[in-house]
Structures are given as structure tokens and as C-alpha cells.
Amino acid sequence: QELHKTLAEIKLHDGVPDAVHGQFNVARNMALYYYFQYSLAPEVQMKTYSVIELALKKRFPELANKTLAPLLKKAVSSGLLKDTGDLVEVLSKLRNHAAHGSADLTPHCIDHIEKCADIINQLFTKP
């Protein structure tokens, strides 16, 4: 119940496109099952990276064929995301590490959901 409550409080605002909302909800639902299957945490983390990338592609449709790093750079240069010099590099490395095979088992999938929501909410204007 505590996990469900925590995840229910992490939300995207109404200015975020429906397709992004849908995939974010998939990530949150996956995180609920992490309680029962600890090994799902890396899968949840990977899903948050893909949802962020989807949101960036929706925000910058002219860059829809680009990968995560160039999309993040565009968001930073557009002033939508703040970066003190490592967001693009760190997020891209984390995503690539997860996407290209890893046996890491880290318990931080709820933090990933929170960060995912924070980044996505910054990309779109609240109605």
C-alpha cells in the first residue's frame, strides 16, 4: 500500500501528451510489481529512459530520428531543462549502460520514476 501511494503521487501534468502519459503509466505499473519481483528494478529504470526519450521526441518532432543525447542537448539549449554540465552525459551513459546489457540490480526504480516525471514535466507547458 505504501508503494502504491508513493507511486500514485508521482504525476505528469495535463500539458504532457497522452502518448507520454500512457507510457509513463506503464513504467509506474511496472514499479508496483518491483515490490514482488526485485529483479524488475532495472527494467523499470530502462523504461523511464525510454519514456523520457519519447517525451523529447514529442516535444521536438523535427528531431524524432535522433537519439537521447542530442534530444537532451536540444532541451537544454532551448532552456527547458537546466544542466550544470553533466545531465546529458550522465543520463545518456545510464541509459546506454542499461540498454546494451547489464547484470546490475539496483533498488532505485522509484527514484527513476520521480526523476522521469520531473524531466518530462519541465518539457511541456502546463495548461
Backbone bond lengths (Angstrom), bond angles and torsions (degrees), N, CA, C in turn:
res aa  C-N    CA-C-N  psi(-1)  N-CA   C-N-CA  omega(-1)  CA-C   N-CA-C  phi
1 Q - - - 1.450 - - 1.524 111.33 -
2 E 1.318 116.42 -38.69 1.464 120.32 179.66 1.532 111.07 -63.87
3 L 1.331 116.10 -44.05 1.455 120.39 178.34 1.532 110.76 -62.92
4 H 1.311 115.96 -43.78 1.466 120.46 178.99 1.527 110.44 -60.27
5 K 1.303 117.09 -43.95 1.470 121.92 179.40 1.529 110.66 -63.06
6 T 1.321 115.82 -45.64 1.472 120.74 179.86 1.524 110.83 -59.61
7 L 1.321 116.42 -47.74 1.460 120.56 -178.77 1.528 112.18 -67.31
8 A 1.316 117.12 -35.81 1.468 120.76 179.84 1.529 111.42 -65.05
9 E 1.313 116.68 -26.31 1.466 120.75 -179.28 1.531 112.50 -80.69
10 I 1.312 117.63 -13.22 1.471 121.77 178.83 1.523 106.97 -91.17
11 K 1.327 116.06 112.20 1.465 120.05 -172.10 1.522 112.25 -133.48
12 L 1.307 113.91 156.51 1.462 121.96 169.30 1.522 107.28 -98.66
13 H 1.333 116.86 145.50 1.459 119.08 -179.94 1.543 110.64 -78.98
14 D 1.304 116.42 171.30 1.463 122.14 -173.43 1.524 114.34 -71.14
15 G 1.321 117.94 -10.46 1.459 120.22 177.66 1.518 113.50 -81.38
16 V 1.315 116.59 -9.71 1.468 121.88 179.46 1.524 108.58 -79.24
17 P 1.343 118.52 133.77 1.466 121.29 -179.28 1.532 113.17 -57.12
18 D 1.322 114.90 148.93 1.467 121.25 -178.19 1.529 113.11 -56.74
19 A 1.326 117.28 -39.37 1.475 119.74 -179.02 1.529 110.52 -61.37
20 V 1.313 116.92 -37.26 1.460 121.16 179.16 1.525 109.73 -72.00
21 H 1.338 116.49 -42.66 1.472 120.34 175.45 1.526 110.32 -54.49
22 G 1.324 116.03 -46.15 1.462 120.48 -177.46 1.516 112.43 -60.05
23 Q 1.327 117.02 -46.15 1.459 120.36 -179.15 1.524 112.13 -71.88
24 F 1.325 116.08 -31.87 1.464 119.53 174.91 1.528 109.98 -64.59
25 N 1.324 116.49 -40.25 1.467 120.05 177.63 1.527 111.27 -64.01
26 V 1.316 116.76 -35.65 1.472 119.77 175.15 1.526 109.61 -60.65
27 A 1.334 116.62 -45.14 1.470 120.42 179.24 1.524 111.08 -61.54
28 R 1.334 116.71 -42.75 1.484 119.44 178.98 1.519 110.78 -63.94
29 N 1.322 117.10 -40.66 1.471 120.02 178.94 1.523 110.89 -65.83
30 M 1.315 116.67 -38.93 1.464 119.86 175.83 1.528 110.10 -60.47
31 A 1.325 115.75 -39.37 1.467 120.20 -179.33 1.529 111.58 -65.02
32 L 1.312 117.32 -30.98 1.472 119.53 175.77 1.528 111.01 -61.74
33 Y 1.317 116.60 -39.24 1.453 120.35 -178.42 1.524 112.83 -75.76
34 Y 1.319 116.21 -15.78 1.457 120.68 176.02 1.536 109.68 -58.11
35 Y 1.332 117.03 -31.27 1.468 121.92 177.97 1.528 110.62 -57.21
36 F 1.319 116.28 -38.20 1.461 121.35 -177.34 1.529 112.83 -91.09
37 Q 1.319 116.22 -25.84 1.462 121.23 -177.71 1.528 108.82 -135.81
38 Y 1.314 115.88 89.70 1.460 123.22 -175.77 1.523 112.33 -50.63
39 S 1.319 116.66 -34.10 1.467 120.50 -176.49 1.526 112.88 -68.45
40 L 1.318 118.61 -5.75 1.469 121.10 175.90 1.530 113.06 -77.55
41 A 1.311 117.77 -14.53 1.466 120.76 -176.62 1.530 112.68 -53.52
42 P 1.338 120.36 -47.55 1.463 118.72 178.71 1.530 112.88 -63.57
43 E 1.316 116.87 -32.01 1.472 120.21 178.20 1.526 110.56 -68.14
44 V 1.311 116.16 -38.57 1.465 120.74 176.45 1.521 109.15 -64.44
45 Q 1.313 116.61 -44.14 1.461 120.44 179.00 1.525 110.72 -59.26
46 M 1.323 117.07 -45.29 1.468 120.72 179.11 1.523 110.49 -62.28
47 K 1.305 116.47 -39.01 1.467 119.68 179.17 1.525 110.49 -63.30
48 T 1.330 118.22 -38.17 1.468 119.08 179.49 1.519 110.71 -63.42
49 Y 1.324 117.84 -37.58 1.460 120.02 177.86 1.526 110.67 -63.95
50 S 1.320 116.69 -41.59 1.464 119.32 -179.20 1.534 111.30 -69.41
51 V 1.321 117.20 -32.57 1.468 119.71 177.32 1.532 110.22 -69.66
52 I 1.316 117.27 -39.57 1.467 120.45 175.72 1.529 109.83 -61.18
53 E 1.316 116.60 -44.45 1.468 119.87 179.46 1.525 111.02 -63.22
54 L 1.322 117.54 -41.75 1.466 121.04 176.04 1.523 110.94 -59.09
55 A 1.322 116.49 -45.34 1.468 120.73 179.79 1.527 110.94 -61.11
56 L 1.311 116.69 -42.20 1.460 120.42 178.43 1.528 111.24 -63.44
57 K 1.312 116.85 -39.66 1.470 120.59 178.79 1.521 111.28 -68.09
58 K 1.314 117.17 -34.59 1.473 120.42 175.53 1.525 110.33 -69.80
59 R 1.317 116.81 -36.35 1.468 120.93 -179.25 1.518 111.65 -73.36
60 F 1.332 116.20 -34.47 1.463 122.06 -179.35 1.530 109.61 -124.50
61 P 1.329 117.93 72.08 1.469 120.38 -175.79 1.526 113.57 -59.27
62 E 1.321 117.29 -25.79 1.465 120.59 178.51 1.527 111.84 -68.10
63 L 1.333 116.92 -14.10 1.465 122.07 179.37 1.535 111.73 -112.90
64 A 1.312 116.39 22.37 1.471 120.95 -174.35 1.524 113.37 -60.93
65 N 1.330 117.74 -19.65 1.468 119.76 179.34 1.528 112.55 -92.86
66 K 1.325 116.96 3.82 1.463 121.62 -178.67 1.520 111.59 -89.35
67 T 1.328 115.13 164.17 1.464 121.13 177.95 1.526 109.98 -92.96
68 L 1.309 115.98 -178.79 1.458 121.61 -173.00 1.529 113.63 -58.29
69 A 1.321 118.70 -47.69 1.468 120.79 -175.50 1.530 112.89 -59.34
70 P 1.334 119.44 -50.18 1.464 118.22 178.47 1.533 112.99 -63.59
71 L 1.301 116.54 -33.23 1.469 120.34 177.79 1.523 110.58 -66.45
72 L 1.327 116.60 -43.45 1.465 120.28 177.24 1.527 111.22 -63.81
73 K 1.330 116.19 -41.44 1.472 119.86 177.72 1.520 111.06 -59.12
74 K 1.331 116.83 -40.57 1.462 121.18 178.50 1.525 110.66 -64.03
75 A 1.319 116.94 -42.48 1.468 120.69 179.17 1.526 110.90 -63.80
76 V 1.314 116.89 -38.50 1.470 121.34 178.37 1.523 109.85 -69.28
77 S 1.322 117.37 -47.68 1.473 120.50 -178.07 1.531 111.72 -66.53
78 S 1.334 117.03 -24.83 1.465 121.52 177.11 1.525 112.42 -82.48
79 G 1.319 116.05 -6.41 1.461 120.68 179.44 1.518 114.30 81.74
80 L 1.324 117.08 10.07 1.472 120.16 179.69 1.518 112.06 -79.73
81 L 1.312 115.93 -34.60 1.465 121.56 177.83 1.519 108.59 -119.47
82 K 1.303 115.66 140.75 1.458 121.22 175.62 1.524 108.49 -92.77
83 D 1.327 115.43 139.45 1.451 120.38 179.69 1.519 108.92 -140.75
84 T 1.324 115.88 126.22 1.459 119.79 178.16 1.524 111.01 -90.81
85 G 1.317 116.13 13.29 1.454 119.78 174.68 1.503 115.83 120.88
86 D 1.342 118.97 -4.42 1.470 117.98 -176.92 1.525 115.11 -134.81
87 L 1.312 119.24 -4.24 1.469 120.71 -177.51 1.520 111.67 -57.05
88 V 1.312 116.70 -51.61 1.467 120.82 -177.02 1.519 110.10 -60.91
89 E 1.318 116.43 -47.80 1.464 120.37 -177.14 1.531 111.94 -66.01
90 V 1.318 116.38 -48.32 1.469 120.06 -175.82 1.524 111.51 -67.05
91 L 1.322 117.16 -47.89 1.468 119.59 -178.31 1.523 110.77 -63.20
92 S 1.323 116.63 -40.95 1.470 119.96 178.29 1.522 111.29 -63.84
93 K 1.332 117.34 -42.57 1.470 120.75 179.19 1.527 111.49 -64.33
94 L 1.330 116.29 -42.64 1.466 119.84 178.99 1.527 110.61 -61.57
95 R 1.328 115.27 -45.97 1.462 119.67 179.79 1.518 110.57 -62.40
96 N 1.332 117.59 -46.75 1.460 120.77 -178.48 1.522 111.39 -64.06
97 H 1.306 116.63 -38.75 1.470 120.51 177.93 1.529 109.95 -60.31
98 A 1.313 116.33 -44.91 1.468 120.36 179.87 1.526 111.70 -70.42
99 A 1.309 116.95 -39.26 1.465 120.98 -174.01 1.523 113.76 -74.22
100 H 1.315 116.76 -26.02 1.457 119.38 -173.95 1.517 113.21 -106.39
101 G 1.311 115.10 26.40 1.450 119.92 174.18 1.508 113.74 96.34
102 S 1.313 114.74 117.90 1.447 120.66 179.46 1.525 108.69 -154.04
103 A 1.300 115.64 143.92 1.465 120.47 175.89 1.524 110.27 -103.17
104 D 1.325 117.02 8.90 1.464 121.21 -179.51 1.525 110.66 -62.05
105 L 1.303 114.79 140.47 1.450 121.14 175.80 1.518 106.81 -127.25
106 T 1.304 116.43 97.20 1.455 120.92 -178.25 1.523 109.71 -114.66
107 P 1.317 117.63 143.68 1.463 121.18 -173.05 1.528 114.72 -90.87
108 H 1.305 118.42 19.04 1.454 119.64 -170.61 1.523 114.43 -99.47
109 C 1.303 118.93 35.33 1.460 118.20 -176.02 1.535 112.37 -71.00
110 I 1.312 119.38 -28.75 1.470 120.77 178.44 1.529 109.14 -67.80
111 D 1.324 117.13 -40.96 1.465 120.40 175.28 1.518 110.57 -58.96
112 H 1.322 116.94 -39.00 1.465 120.71 179.33 1.535 110.46 -64.90
113 I 1.304 116.98 -40.17 1.471 120.39 177.90 1.526 109.59 -62.10
114 E 1.323 116.85 -43.92 1.473 120.82 179.27 1.528 111.35 -62.51
115 K 1.308 116.86 -45.85 1.472 120.61 -179.47 1.524 110.97 -66.79
116 C 1.315 116.14 -38.48 1.457 121.24 177.03 1.528 109.98 -58.67
117 A 1.316 117.08 -49.15 1.469 121.45 179.74 1.525 110.68 -61.94
118 D 1.312 116.64 -41.62 1.463 120.32 -178.99 1.529 110.91 -61.91
119 I 1.314 116.90 -47.89 1.468 120.63 -179.94 1.520 110.60 -62.46
120 I 1.317 116.98 -48.24 1.464 120.68 -177.26 1.518 111.25 -63.53
121 N 1.314 117.22 -42.54 1.475 119.94 179.94 1.524 111.88 -61.64
122 Q 1.329 117.88 -29.53 1.458 120.90 178.09 1.533 112.74 -73.95
123 L 1.317 116.96 -23.77 1.459 120.73 -175.86 1.532 113.74 -75.26
124 F 1.313 115.92 -25.34 1.466 120.11 -173.45 1.514 111.07 -121.46
125 T 1.324 115.21 148.64 1.457 121.43 -179.93 1.526 110.17 -79.77
126 K 1.322 115.54 134.74 1.463 119.11 174.79 1.516 109.31 -67.69
127 P 1.335 117.52 140.49 1.470 119.06 178.61 1.524 111.93 -70.22
